[in-house]
Amino acid sequence: MKSSFGFAALFAMAATIVVAQDGDACEADIPTGVKAASVTTASSSSVNMVPVLADVNPSANSTKLYVPSKRPRFDRHNPKNVVPSKNTSCYYSANSTSGSMVVNNTMKYPTVVLEDIASIINVDCTADSVAVTFNDTTTFAKAQSAWASKSNASMVLITNHLGDCDAELERSYFLTNSISFDDETLIATASTQAANISTVATYTTIAFGNIEAAVANTTNDKRALVIDPKYTFSPSIALAEDTVLFEYDPYVTITADNASFSSEITFSGYLAYNWWLWKLEALYFDIDAGFKADLGLTADVKASYETAFSYAPASLYYGVSVPGVLELGPMLQFSVGTEIGVSAAAQLTTAFEVALANGNVHLDVLDSTKTGVSGWTPTYSAGADINGQVQAYLNPSASLTVEIAAKAFGGLIDLSTGLTAKPGFDNSFTLTGGVGVDLGGLKNITNAAGCTQGLQLNSNFTFALDAFATQWYSATLYEVEVPLLDKCYSWA
């Protein structure tokens, strides 16, 4: 005789993650009119996770291109712009987004950003010269006075005028040896040599997302950081109904009755590099994430068996490129994982929906003590059913990994960092009763000594948040297990 029981939709709730205390299990009633059967109890053991790569094409991956742009809210007609300075700012933006990047340099030499001067109408470059044409005599005279000064005997000209001056979509740096001026044509011609940022700067910072240049964690509270990120993308992916996730013939077939994932990711960050020391002195990312998963699984097991597997659709890539300066490669990976063990042939099903809202992570690549989290408030509902005379466990999980690869200054800096959020449910079932007993009138004896004649149900909500930074560190930022159900329904 086949026995069956179920507790589908035994729990549906919204809760803020807190460390669970004893007695936090949720109350629930067992469905009526269900038959039970005696089984032999067996203990589960750990098994190795088997990775499975999905044959699913991702959404169209994309790279967002950021190109040199004029400084926002800046008066380009101010004659002071021709005066060389050792502090410069260069902006980059993309037409399709409000996000921007700014590269700030502390220079070895006095420097002029030519695009900041409105009266410059043309810039021509050769292998050893830069000719700058003005359309205003006053500004030309101001430039002649400032650029011919002994204190500016060697200076840097930053160009963004295409032609022979720059690679496409990049700025160029030219170190001057001498400068001559033609008062009739209003052309200043500099004898120059091409340079790069490493030879003419002492310190460079890059801020992307319009955030402040530093984030202080004065309280050491890893769950109390405030961030203001600016780059957002919202990927989603769904598997076809009845997708086979794992199969080991003839023992087990695990099918996704339905599986869909969606997320909204927003990020920003900051980089600082010391050219004197050739040292990366700061690199962090602020990530704001929301994650939703809707998953239904069926496991058809023909004999005593246990395994664990992870199933990953193809990753989604959303690149950010600033040619010649910085390449960012945010990548998202959704995956499904399941641990399953049964003592005899059975069919198990489980379904859950989980949403993680307001998840914030400050990822400091160089200093793990400054990495912290806030938010990650879960809302979830789940259920499970089993047919068979067995003891079994079925522990499904869904995870989101956000990885950001960063390459700066032509590959001088090349690393990746990221986080993995993994919510899941642990479900165990134990029948210890006679065949054909009606469970409708069972008593809850959870607090009694044992469950010798009845149905033992146990379920927990689990959540872990891990961070990693290539060769520097990996760490679990937050983890919790919340008891949802721990009951014995007995007819003894």
C-alpha positions, -999 to +999 in steps of 0.1 A: +000+000+000+014+034-009+012+060+018+013+097+013+013+128+034+018+165+027+024+198+042+022+220+012+018+256+021+023+248+058+041+281+062+038+314+044+052+344+061+072+376+058+100+381+083+131+401+090+161+379+093+172+376+130+192+350+147+166+324+157+161+316+194+148+284+209+111+280+204+109+301+173+093+273+152+061+282+135+028+265+144+010+247+116-018+221+114-014+187+096-038+181+068-066+156+075-076+124+057-040+112+050-027+077+055+007+068+071+029+037+069+057+023+090+093+028+078+128+020+088+147+050+100+180+058+083+204+087+090+216+110+062+252+117+055+271+144+037+276+139+000+296+158-026+279+186-046+276+177-083+277+208-106+254+207-135+257+233-163+224+243-179+218+243-216+201+277-214+210+307-234+211+339-213+195+372-221+216+393-245+248+403-227+258+438-231+287+463-225+279+499-217+305+523-232+316+554-214+334+580-235+351+613-226+326+640-218+327+677-207+328+685-171+292+689-158+281+723-144+315+738-154+321+773-169+344+766-199+345+804-207+364+812-175+399+825-185+414+809-154+410+775-172+441+782-192+463+783-160+481+750-154+473+731-123+486+699-107+450+687-099+429+676-128+395+660-133+383+642-164+347+629-169+332+600-188+296+593-195+272+573-216+242+587-234+220+558-224+224+562-187+226+588-160+257+572-145+291+588-149+327+583-140+353+609-130+391+603-130+410+627-107+448+630-111+474+646-090+501+654-116+539+656-115+538+686-137+515+716-142+487+705-165+460+720-187+429+701-198+424+716-232+387+706-235+379+728-205+388+759-225+358+771-247+379+794-269+401+765-282+387+756-316+412+732-329+441+709-318+465+693-342+491+667-332+522+652-348+547+628-334+565+656-316+542+686-314+508+698-304+493+729-321+464+747-302+443+772-321+423+799-302+395+821-314+398+847-287+427+871-283+421+877-245+422+840-237+452+835-261+471+862-243+463+847-209+475+813-221+507+828-235+514+845-201+507+814-181+523+787-204+555+807-210+562+811-173+594+795-160+574+776-134+557+759-163+588+751-183+575+715-185+538+710-185+512+684-196+485+690-222+455+666-219+437+663-253+403+650-263+402+662-299+405+630-320+424+634-352+461+625-347+460+634-310+440+605-294+430+570-298+393+567-305+372+574-274+403+581-253+422+611-240+459+616-245+487+631-225+516+652-239+546+664-220+559+698-234+595+707-239+589+743-252+560+764-265+559+791-292+531+815-299+518+832-331+499+863-323+485+867-358+470+831-361+464+827-324+482+793-325+503+780-297+526+752-308+543+730-282+572+707-288+561+675-270+565+639-263+537+615-259+531+603-223+508+581-203+492+585-169+518+564-152+546+588-162+530+621-156+508+615-125+516+608-089+481+597-077+449+587-095+414+582-081+384+569-101+349+573-088+321+556-107+285+561-098+288+597-085+295+585-049+316+601-023+354+594-025+355+576+008+332+555+031+341+554+067+329+526+090+333+544+123+310+521+143+324+488+130+288+477+126+289+455+095+251+459+090+249+496+093+265+510+061+248+536+040+255+537+003+244+556-028+250+536-059+241+547-094+245+519-120+215+496-122+206+466-143+176+442-139+182+408-153+158+379-152+158+343-164+133+314-164+137+277-172+113+259-194+086+240-175+096+204-166+133+210-172+154+180-160+180+194-136+196+162-126+194+125-137+212+094-126+196+065-143+179+044-130+180+058-095+168+094-096+154+121-118+149+157-105+128+180-125+121+217-122+083+220-125+089+258-127+119+279-120+123+317-125+148+342-111+149+380-112+171+406-097+179+443-096+215+452-091+229+487-085+265+493-079+291+521-076+327+522-065+360+539-059+397+532-069+429+549-058+463+542-072+497+556-060+520+559-090+551+568-069+547+535-051+530+515-079+505+505-053+467+501-053+457+519-021+419+517-023+393+497-042+357+492-030+323+486-045+289+493-030+262+469-043+225+473-038+206+441-047+172+426-047+166+390-056+134+369-063+132+332-069+102+309-076+111+273-077+092+240-078+110+207-078+099+170-082+123+142-073+114+107-085+136+082-067+135+045-074+156+032-045+175+042-015+197+071-027+212+104-017+230+131-036+235+169-039+238+189-070+238+225-083+223+236-116+234+269-131+220+286-162+245+305-183+257+337-166+246+372-175+272+398-183+267+436-180+300+453-189+311+489-183+340+501-204+360+533-202+385+528-231+421+530-219+411+537-183+388+511-167+369+480-176+343+467-152+326+433-158+296+428-135+284+392-140+253+376-125+249+339-119+216+324-108+217+287-097+195+260-081+209+236-055+193+206-039+204+180-013+182+149-013+182+116+005+156+088+008+156+054+024+134+037-003+116+045-035+096+077-032+084+108-050+091+141-033+080+176-044+089+209-030+080+245-040+091+278-026+091+315-033+117+338-018+124+374-021+154+393-006+148+431-005+170+461+003+202+441+003+233+463+006+269+452+006+300+474+009+328+453-006+363+466+003+387+446-019+418+453+002+404+453+038+379+426+048+373+444+081+357+473+062+333+450+043+298+450+057+262+444+049+228+458+057+192+449+047+186+416+030+151+413+044+135+380+033+099+373+024+093+336+017+067+308+015+073+271+010+058+237+010+067+200+004+050+167-002+061+131-002+047+098-014+063+066-001+071+046+030+104+063+037+125+086+058+137+114+036+152+149+034+149+174+005+167+207+009+163+231-021+181+264-024+185+292-049+215+315-051+225+347-068+262+355-073+272+390-083+308+392-094+326+424-106+358+420-125+379+451-127+408+459-150+424+493-149+452+511-167+456+486-195+457+456-172+480+469-145+452+461-121+432+430-129+410+414-102+375+404-093+353+406-063+317+398-055+291+382-033+268+352-032+234+353-015+219+318-009+185+314+007+171+278+011+149+254+030+158+222+049+129+197+049+130+163+067+102+137+069+100+107+092+071+082+094+071+059+124+036+044+125+014+015+112+000+012+077-034+027+072-036+049+102-056+081+096-036+112+106-067+134+109-070+130+147-033+132+156-021+151+187+008+175+185+034+161+211+064+182+199+075+188+235+072+152+245+101+127+248+100+114+213+079+105+182+077+068+183+044+064+166+035+092+142+048+117+117+078+139+124+080+171+103+110+195+104+118+225+083+142+255+085+148+286+065+185+291+059+203+321+045+240+329+039+258+358+024+294+353+013+319+378-001+351+372-020+380+393-033+403+373-056+436+365-038+428+387-008+401+369+011+367+352+012+343+355+041+308+348+053+293+381+061+261+369+075+243+336+080+212+324+099+190+294+103+154+301+113+133+272+125+099+271+107+085+237+117+096+211+142+066+188+152+056+153+160+020+143+152+014+111+171-014+085+174+004+067+202 
